[in-house]
Amino acid sequence: MKILHIIPSVASVRGGPSQAVVETVKALRNLGIDTEIVTTNDNGNDLFDVPLGKPIDYKQVPVRFFSRFSPKVNFIREFAFSSQLTTWLWQNAARYDLLHIHAIFSYASTVAMAIARIQGIPYIVRPLGQLCEWSLQQSACKKQIYLNLIERANINHSQALHLTSEQEQQEVSRLALRSPSFVLPHGLSIPSTISNARSLFREHLKVPADEPIILFLSRLHPKKGLDYLIPALGKLTNYRFTFVIAGNGSKEYEAEIESLLISNRISDRTCLTGFVTGETKNLFMQGSDLFALTSYSENFGVAVLEALAMGIPVIVTPGVALATVVQQNKLGYVPELDVQAIAKAIEQYLTHTPEAKDMGDRARKIISENYTWDQVAVKMEQIYESIIQFFPINS
């Protein structure tokens, strides 16, 4: 079985979905499946300095990078156009038994679906939450035109939609697409425990050893709900805490966040650390007391999963797909997307610390038993085999 994964970018700055495809391929290869990634050299506003057009070892998996068109106009650059990628896919896609295409509304994904349709190659699509209601409402006119003229036909001809939560599946079902769907969540590579993470993190931030730390770790984007979380924290004037924002975004939005911190009078209680990865990210996760993601919409929420795996209680809003898991298993708090409700949930955490330890213990157990990449890869292999087996009959 030979599988090709296509995604516009594998850059860490693109967040969880890009990291997930790398981990998926790594786990599939551990099962003996011949699979690799094709992508552009996109690295946010920059480009990866990597050899182009040939497989290289990237984070222990084979990846072929192709040149991304990089004009100064942001929305054109973000579209990730690549003529080299197009040529290579046209000449080589048929060598694979199945294409696993990640993202929509982006050139690399769209052209991969079109080529698969023309050449009669089976493919599945992971839309990365871009078919969810909130996402479709952003730049709604452009997306509706793109969806109706191009992407709907591409999706309808896919063998399946790969969705990562039941919540995403419910939202996608409202679009009346013809392609069937299956739900397979992201997995997690659980890092080794840092024994003195709490003290090390507080030393790093230069805050008292007993200071409660509330962590937001994600890219800075309007959908992440910081416009609710920051005002909620601003209401907790009678409580000690340090708020950590670990992530980056556009310069304009970063400036907006800084203004929001000042207007809510918590700038002196907030550490803006920028984007963190590797051991620094692990330290942030393991050294925090509460992880917060009050998003408008998340088709999954990889960072939430990472926090739970470390035994950190979370506060998430209903738009985060993992909210159901959090609520059903009492792994944290799920307030409505409302300033008062979020403030009340954080206050509840700050006044019920022993309860939080029980949440953390449950979270570690549930994540280790249900969300490892090895478990995901086994299920993915079964799905691939089923699609490949029946494709000649259905095509």
Sequence and secondary structure as in RCSB ss.txt:
>XXXX:A:sequence
MKILHIIPSVASVRGGPSQAVVETVKALRNLGIDTEIVTTNDNGNDLFDVPLGKPIDYKQVPVRFFSRFSPKVNF
IREFAFSSQLTTWLWQNAARYDLLHIHAIFSYASTVAMAIARIQGIPYIVRPLGQLCEWSLQQSACKKQIYLNLI
ERANINHSQALHLTSEQEQQEVSRLALRSPSFVLPHGLSIPSTISNARSLFREHLKVPADEPIILFLSRLHPKKG
LDYLIPALGKLTNYRFTFVIAGNGSKEYEAEIESLLISNRISDRTCLTGFVTGETKNLFMQGSDLFALTSYSENF
GVAVLEALAMGIPVIVTPGVALATVVQQNKLGYVPELDVQAIAKAIEQYLTHTPEAKDMGDRARKIISENYTWDQ
VAVKMEQIYESIIQFFPINS
>XXXX:A:secstr
 EEEEE S   GGG HHHHHHHHHHHHHHHTT EEEEEEE EETTEE     SSEEEETTEEEEEE     SSHH
HHHTT  HHHHHHHHHHGGGSSEEEEE SSSHHHHHHHHHHHHHT  EEEE TTTTSHHHHHTTHHHHHHHIIII
IHHHHHTSSEEEESSHHHHHHHHTT  SS EEE    B      TTHHHHHHHHHT  TT  EEEEES   GGG 
HHHHHHHHHT TTS  EEEEE    HHHHHHHHHHHHHTT GGGEEE     HHHHHHHHHH SEEEE  S BSS
 HHHHHHHHTT  EEE TTBTTHHHHHHHT EE   SSHHHHHHHHHHHHT HHHHHHHHHHHHHHHHHH BHHH
HHHHHHHHHHHHHHHHHHH 
